[in-house]
Amino acid sequence: MKKLLQYLFTGNSLSQQEAYIALKDIASGNQNDAQVAAFLAVYNMRIPTTHELIGFRNAMLDLCVPIKFNKIKTLDIVGTGGDGKDTFNISTLASFVCAGAGVKVTKHGNYAVSSISGSSNVLEHLGVSFANKQEKLNEQLEVANITFLHAPLFHPAMKNVASVRQQLQLKTIFNLLGPIVNPCKPSSVIIGVHNELVGKLYKEVLKDTDTNFEIVHALDGYDEISLTGDTKIFTKNAVRIYQPKGLGFNAVKPETIHGGKTIASNAKIFLDILKGKGTEAQNNVVIANAALAISLHEENSFYAATQIAKQSLMSGKALKSFEALKAIK
């Protein structure tokens, strides 16, 4: 590790194979916290190259607990986090809206590192049980249309750097890896990024894979469709910019989509929205993100997907999906 760090500190980048080996070495748990922190610091000062990120991703997927859902097409909605906007858990809520609409969702998530409340924090607080056994995950997906893949249960590399990440309280290379290392390898994925350069990087990493993806970047820095301004969306073959009106929604003010100050208050917002008690701004942001995912996964128009997402949320189907997942122990 010492030689590797010296090599990186002098401005060099790793080949795909070198990155693969380095990540596997860290995943072994044999490196001390100071060395791991130094390695993570490199990628806080610069984003990885395409070759590096592909190498890191391949290592994570090779090391993960293998999960397969046979020929079921599944969807993930996930963000890098670290946008500093302190919104409520929009992508997690959008995932339940998709599940309520009948889409099979394999949501990949973790505890918050640089924000107040990540998807794992909220779901755990609300009583959802995390699992990594195939039988239990199959049951969740069949009964609730959604299963939640809590990253540390599937990725030893994340587990072995968890304490360092918590102490740093900064976004790291693992924030970048999280959205592209779902262990079940979903057929469709919506990835939110707060940095346009990261969006372009993801596109390069994923463009030659079988994953059907769209990468979302709000131009004012959110890692999702925020409706606070224009949104740039990267696909395999195009880049487009949409205004809120162009998506069929009124623009919202940033303060209307803020989250709570604690995990408990974020959990309350989460449940209120599922129970139909959300504000218009909260509901619309969730519906917009769910609609994008449904449109991608089901290959229908955004307008049609918006109607499907709205019906799922407002009819209580999304809530029923959540309650069904929570009931499985």
N, C-alpha and C positions, 0 to 999 in steps of 0.2 A: 504493500500500500504506500510506503514511503516513496518509492521510485515513481509510482503512478502519480502521486500528489505533486512531486517535483516537476514531472513532465507536464502536468496540467497547469501548474502555477507559472510556467514559463510561456504560456500562451498557446500551447498545443491542443489539438482536439484528438479524439480517439477514433479509430476505425470502427466499423460495425462489430467486428469480432472482438476488438479490445474492450468496447463498451459492454458487450455481452459478458465477457469474463469478469470485468470489474463489478458489475451488478451482482453476479453470482457470488463473488468474493464477499461483498457486503452482506448478502443474504445469508451467508454462512454463520454470521454472528460472531466471527472471530476478531473483528476489528473493534478497537476501543472507541468510545463515544467521541473523543477528540478527532480521531481520524475520519470517522463518519461525518462529523460536523464540517470538517475541512473539505471533504469531497462534496458535500451538499452546497457549501459556500461557493464553489466554483460555478455551479449552475444557477446561483443567485446573482452572480455578476455577469453572466451571459446565458442566453438560451442555448440548448444543445444543438448540434448540427443534425441534419436529417439522419445521417449514418449513426450517430450516437443514440438518437432516440429510438431508431429501429432496433439497435442492439440491446438497449435497456428493455424495450418492450418484449423482444423475443425471450430474453432471460426471465422476465417476470412471468410470462405465459408458460414457459417450460417448467418453472418452479411451482406454479400455482396448484392448488387442489383441483383436479380435473372435474368438470361438471358438464354433462351433456343432456340436452332435452330432445334427443333423437332428431326428428325432422321438423319439430315445431319452430316456426319463425318467431323470434322474440325481438323485443325493442328495449333500448336503454335510453334514458334522458339524463345527462350528467354534465356537470360543469367543472372547470378547473378550480373554482373558488379563488379566494385571494383578491377579489375585485375591490374589497374595502367598502362596499356599498351597504352592508348590513341589512339586506333584504330578508323577508321571511323565506321559508323553504319552498321556493317556486317550482324547481324542477321535480322535487319529491311529490308535491301536490299534483303537478301535471302528470306524473307517472300513474297516480291513482285515478285520475280522470281518464287516462288512456285505458287502464285496466277496467274501469267501469263501463267503458265503451266496447269491451270485448277483446281488446288487444292483449296479447300475452306479453307481459313486461318483466324483464329480468334486471331490476334496478341495482346498480353497483354503487356503493357509497361508503362513507367513513365518518368518524368523529371530526368535528371542526378542529382546525389547526390555527388558522389566523382570523377566524370569525367567531361569533358567539355560539352558533348552533348549526352543526352539520346534520345531514340526513340521519345518520346513526344516532346522534344525540336526541333528536326529536322522536324518532320511532321507538327507541329504547325507553324514553321517558313515558311514552304513551302505552307501553306494555307489549310492544311487538317483540317476539322471540327471534333471535338470530340463529341460523343453522347453516351447516355446510355439508350435511349428509344428503345424498342424492334423493333418497326416499322422501325425506321431509320437504325438500325443495320441490319435488314433483307434486306433492300434496298441496303445497301453497299455490303453485302455478295453476293446478287444476281447479281448486276450490275458489281462489281469490283472483285469478288471472294475473297475479303478481307475486314475485318472490324477491326478497331483499338480500343481496349478497354483501354482507358486511366485510369489507376488504381484509382486515387483519385475520379473519378466519380462513381466507383463501390464499393469502400472499405472505409467506414467511419473511420476505424482504421487507415488507411494510412493518411487520411485527418487530423485527430486529432494529428498526430505526425509529420506532414510535416514540421512545423516551427522548431521543435527540430532537425530533421534530417538535415535540411538546415544549421542550426547553427553549428552542429557537423561536417558536411562535411566529414563524415566517413561512411563506409558501416555499416549497422546495421542488426538486426534480420529481418527487413522488406526486405532487399536485398535478404535474404535467402528465405523468404516467397513468394516474388513476382512471381518467376517462377512456383510455385506450387499452386497458388490460382487464376488462371484464372477463372472468374465467370461463364463462359459458360461450363467449364469442358470439354475441347477438348478431342477427342478420342486419338489423337497422340500429343506428345510433344517432342521436342528436347531441352534439357536444357544444357547450357554451364556453367561450373564451373572453377574457377581459382585455386581451392584447392581440391586435391584428397580426403581429408577427408570429404569434403562437398559432393563430388560425391557419396561416399559410404553411407553417411547419406541419401541423396535423394533416393538412391536405396532401402534402408530399409523402408523409408516412403512410397514409391510408389509401392513396389513389390506386395502388397496385394490389390491394387486397380485395377480398370478396365482400367486405363490409359496405353496406349501403349507408351513406352518411351525409349529414348536413352539419356544418360548423357555424355557430351563431355568435356574432359579436355586435353588441350595441355600441354605436360610435361614441357614446358618452361614457363608456367604460364598464358596462354591466356584462356579465357572462351569460346572458339569456336575452330573450325579447323582453325588454323592460317597458316598452311603450312610452318611455320618457323622451324618446328621440328616434332617429333613424337606426335601422338594424342592417348590418351587412351579413349575408349568408353565403358561405362557400360550399359548393358541391364539387363532385369529381370534375365536372366539365364547365363550370361557370361560377361567377361571383356576381351577386345582385344586392342592391340596396333597396330597402323598403321603409317607407314612412308609416307611422301608425295608421293613418287614414287609408293607406294602400292595403293594409291588412284587415281593414274593416273596423278599426277601433279608434276612439278618441285618445289623444295624447294624455298622459297622466303626469302628475308632479312627483318628483322623487320621494318626498316625504310620505306619499300615500301608499308606498310599497315597502316602507321600512319594516324590519322585524322588531322583536322585543329585545329587552336588555338582558334577559336570562333564557335558559333553555325552557323553563316552565312557561314563560310568556310567549315564546315562539311556538310551543306546543299548543297553547290556547288559540293562537291565531290560526294554526294549522287545522285544528278541529272546528273552529268557528266557520272557516271557509268551506270545509267538507259538509258541514251541517246547514249550509245555505245562509249563513249569517255574515258572510264576507261583504266588504264594500264593493261598489262597482269597479273601482280600480283594481282591487285585489283579485276579484273574479275574472276580470278581463285579461289580466297578465297571465294568470294560470291557464285560462282557456286558450290564449294565443300560443303559448308554448306547447300545450297539449295538441292543439290543432296542427302545428308544424310537424310534430312527431307522427300523428295519425296520417297526415297527408303523405309523408315520406314512406311510412310503413305499408299503408294500404294503397298507395299510388292513386290517390284521388285528389281533387282540387282543394286548395286551402279553404275556400269558402264552404265546401261540403264538410270538410273536416272540422271547421269551426262550429257548425251546427251540431255535429256529433259530439264534440267536446262539451259544448254548452249544455246539451241535453244530459250528458253523463253527470256533470257537476250539479246542475239545478234539480235534477230528478232524484238525487240521492244515490245513484248507482255507484259513484266514486266512493261515497261514504260506506256503502255496503261492501265494496271491495276491501276497503281498509279494515272494517270490522271483521270480515272473514279471515283476513291475514292475521289479525290480532288474536283471533280465537284459536288458531292452530298453535299448540304448545309442544 
